[in-house]
């Protein structure tokens, strides 16, 4: 059986922390932001951490055991 390989496109877009959480940058943040409110721009500034609903899909794509963010 061949080696299981992670999804390379996803690996380029996420960071897996030392504890196994997955972080990524939110969309709609690069340009054309002048019409957005300040609250919206500030909320897009931070990184997003994978929740429990995201974990099964990410584990299948990355072939790794991951953890969800604590709420």
KOLLUM-344312 format. One record per atom (N, C-alpha, C): residue in one letter; atom name; x, y, z; residue number from 1. Coordinates in steps of 0.1 Angstrom, whole numbers, plus 5000, padded with zeros to 4 digits. Layout:
<sites>
  residuo  atomo     x     y     z  num
        A     CA     X     Y     Z  NUM
...
</sites>
This chain:
<sites>
  residuo  atomo     x     y     z  num
        X      N  5008  4988  5000    1
        X     CA  5000  5000  5000    1
        X      C  5009  5012  5000    1
        X      N  5005  5022  4992    2
        X     CA  5013  5034  4991    2
        X      C  5011  5043  5003    2
        X      N  5020  5053  5005    3
        X     CA  5020  5062  5016    3
        X      C  5008  5071  5015    3
        X      N  5002  5074  5026    4
        X     CA  4991  5084  5026    4
        X      C  4997  5098  5026    4
        X      N  4993  5107  5017    5
        X     CA  4999  5120  5016    5
        X      C  4989  5131  5019    5
        X      N  4994  5141  5026    6
        X     CA  4984  5152  5030    6
        X      C  4981  5160  5018    6
        X      N  4970  5167  5018    7
        X     CA  4965  5176  5008    7
        X      C  4974  5189  5007    7
        X      N  4983  5190  4997    8
        X     CA  4993  5200  4996    8
        X      C  4987  5214  4995    8
        X      N  4976  5216  4989    9
        X     CA  4969  5229  4988    9
        X      C  4965  5234  5002    9
        X      N  4960  5224  5010   10
        X     CA  4956  5228  5023   10
        X      C  4968  5231  5032   10
        X      N  4978  5223  5031   11
        X     CA  4990  5226  5039   11
        X      C  4996  5240  5037   11
        X      N  4995  5245  5025   12
        X     CA  5000  5258  5022   12
        X      C  4991  5269  5028   12
        X      N  4979  5266  5032   13
        X     CA  4970  5276  5037   13
        X      C  4968  5276  5052   13
        X      N  4972  5265  5059   14
        X     CA  4970  5264  5073   14
        X      C  4983  5262  5080   14
        X      N  4983  5264  5094   15
        X     CA  4994  5261  5102   15
        X      C  4989  5252  5113   15
        X      N  4996  5241  5115   16
        X     CA  4993  5232  5126   16
        X      C  5002  5235  5138   16
        X      N  4995  5238  5149   17
        X     CA  5003  5242  5161   17
        X      C  5009  5229  5167   17
        X      N  5018  5231  5177   18
        X     CA  5024  5220  5184   18
        X      C  5014  5211  5191   18
        X      N  5003  5217  5196   19
        X     CA  4993  5209  5203   19
        X      C  4983  5202  5193   19
        X      N  4984  5205  5180   20
        X     CA  4975  5198  5171   20
        X      C  4963  5206  5166   20
        X      N  4963  5219  5170   21
        X     CA  4952  5227  5165   21
        X      C  4956  5233  5151   21
        X      N  4945  5237  5144   22
        X     CA  4947  5242  5130   22
        X      C  4943  5256  5130   22
        X      N  4952  5265  5124   23
        X     CA  4949  5279  5123   23
        X      C  4951  5283  5109   23
        X      N  4942  5293  5104   24
        X     CA  4943  5298  5091   24
        X      C  4938  5313  5091   24
        X      N  4942  5320  5080   25
        X     CA  4938  5334  5078   25
        X      C  4924  5334  5072   25
        X      N  4916  5343  5077   26
        X     CA  4902  5344  5071   26
        X      C  4902  5350  5057   26
        X      N  4891  5347  5050   27
        X     CA  4890  5353  5037   27
        X      C  4884  5367  5037   27
        X      N  4883  5373  5025   28
        X     CA  4878  5387  5024   28
        X      C  4886  5397  5031   28
        X      N  4899  5396  5031   29
        X     CA  4907  5405  5038   29
        X      C  4918  5412  5030   29
        X      N  4920  5409  5017   30
        X     CA  4931  5414  5010   30
        X      C  4930  5428  5004   30
        X      N  4918  5430  4997   31
        X     CA  4917  5443  4991   31
        X      C  4902  5446  4989   31
        X      N  4898  5458  4985   32
        X     CA  4884  5462  4983   32
        X      C  4877  5463  4997   32
        X      N  4884  5468  5007   33
        X     CA  4879  5468  5021   33
        X      C  4874  5482  5025   33
        X      N  4874  5492  5016   34
        X     CA  4870  5505  5020   34
        X      C  4855  5506  5023   34
        X      N  4847  5497  5018   35
        X     CA  4833  5498  5021   35
        X      C  4829  5490  5033   35
        X      N  4839  5483  5039   36
        X     CA  4836  5475  5051   36
        X      C  4837  5484  5064   36
        X      N  4829  5480  5074   37
        X     CA  4830  5487  5086   37
        X      C  4842  5484  5094   37
        X      N  4846  5493  5103   38
        X     CA  4858  5490  5111   38
        X      C  4856  5477  5119   38
        X      N  4844  5475  5124   39
        X     CA  4842  5462  5132   39
        X      C  4845  5450  5124   39
        X      N  4841  5450  5111   40
        X     CA  4843  5439  5102   40
        X      C  4858  5437  5099   40
        X      N  4865  5448  5097   41
        X     CA  4879  5447  5093   41
        X      C  4887  5442  5106   41
        X      N  4883  5446  5118   42
        X     CA  4890  5442  5130   42
        X      C  4887  5427  5132   42
        X      N  4875  5423  5129   43
        X     CA  4872  5408  5132   43
        X      C  4879  5399  5122   43
        X      N  4882  5405  5110   44
        X     CA  4889  5397  5100   44
        X      C  4904  5396  5102   44
        X      N  4909  5405  5111   45
        X     CA  4924  5406  5113   45
        X      C  4930  5394  5119   45
        X      N  4923  5387  5129   46
        X     CA  4929  5376  5136   46
        X      C  4929  5363  5128   46
        X      N  4936  5353  5133   47
        X     CA  4935  5340  5127   47
        X      C  4923  5332  5132   47
        X      N  4919  5323  5124   48
        X     CA  4907  5314  5128   48
        X      C  4913  5301  5133   48
        X      N  4907  5295  5143   49
        X     CA  4911  5282  5148   49
        X      C  4900  5272  5145   49
        X      N  4903  5260  5141   50
        X     CA  4893  5250  5137   50
        X      C  4885  5246  5149   50
        X      N  4872  5245  5146   51
        X     CA  4862  5240  5157   51
        X      C  4860  5225  5156   51
        X      N  4852  5220  5165   52
        X     CA  4850  5206  5165   52
        X      C  4843  5201  5152   52
        X      N  4835  5209  5146   53
        X     CA  4828  5205  5133   53
        X      C  4838  5204  5121   53
        X      N  4849  5212  5122   54
        X     CA  4859  5212  5111   54
        X      C  4869  5200  5112   54
        X      N  4871  5195  5124   55
        X     CA  4882  5185  5126   55
        X      C  4881  5172  5118   55
        X      N  4869  5166  5117   56
        X     CA  4869  5153  5109   56
        X      C  4873  5155  5094   56
        X      N  4869  5166  5088   57
        X     CA  4872  5169  5074   57
        X      C  4887  5172  5073   57
        X      N  4893  5180  5082   58
        X     CA  4907  5183  5082   58
        X      C  4915  5171  5084   58
        X      N  4911  5162  5093   59
        X     CA  4919  5150  5096   59
        X      C  4919  5141  5084   59
        X      N  4908  5140  5077   60
        X     CA  4908  5132  5064   60
        X      C  4917  5137  5054   60
        X      N  4918  5151  5053   61
        X     CA  4926  5157  5042   61
        X      C  4941  5157  5046   61
        X      N  4944  5158  5059   62
        X     CA  4958  5159  5063   62
        X      C  4964  5146  5068   62
        X      N  4955  5136  5070   63
        X     CA  4960  5123  5076   63
        X      C  4967  5124  5089   63
        X      N  4962  5133  5098   64
        X     CA  4968  5135  5111   64
        X      C  4957  5136  5121   64
        X      N  4960  5133  5134   65
        X     CA  4951  5135  5145   65
        X      C  4952  5150  5149   65
        X      N  4941  5156  5150   66
        X     CA  4940  5171  5153   66
        X      C  4931  5173  5165   66
        X      N  4932  5185  5171   67
        X     CA  4924  5189  5182   67
        X      C  4916  5201  5178   67
        X      N  4904  5202  5184   68
        X     CA  4895  5214  5182   68
        X      C  4899  5225  5192   68
        X      N  4895  5237  5189   69
        X     CA  4897  5248  5199   69
        X      C  4887  5246  5210   69
        X      N  4892  5249  5222   70
        X     CA  4883  5249  5234   70
        X      C  4874  5261  5234   70
        X      N  4862  5260  5237   71
        X     CA  4852  5271  5237   71
        X      C  4850  5275  5251   71
</sites>
